[in-house]
């Protein structure tokens, strides 16, 4: 039987060679090369992390926070560099979701 950690490390390496991962990497580099996109991405991720922390503590976002999130979303959609990155991330997330189903299958079986 193979060592489960060796398998996990192999899986990690294989994810890094996926075309979808490479595309996301390229798009991320494009963000770093574009000051406007980089600043907007930083603002978005920091705001999003704050909202997640709030939700995890049991608090709901205020109306102002919801409005700001919608405004940031609209700005990102209007920025082609950020829109391309989020699209690439979405393509990669299909693999992650499929892998999650496979990996957590045995745990789900225990709940049945």
Secondary structure as UniProt FT lines:
FT   HELIX           4..16
FT   HELIX           19..33
FT   HELIX           35..56
FT   TURN            57..58
FT   HELIX           63..78
FT   HELIX           80..103
FT   HELIX           105..111
//
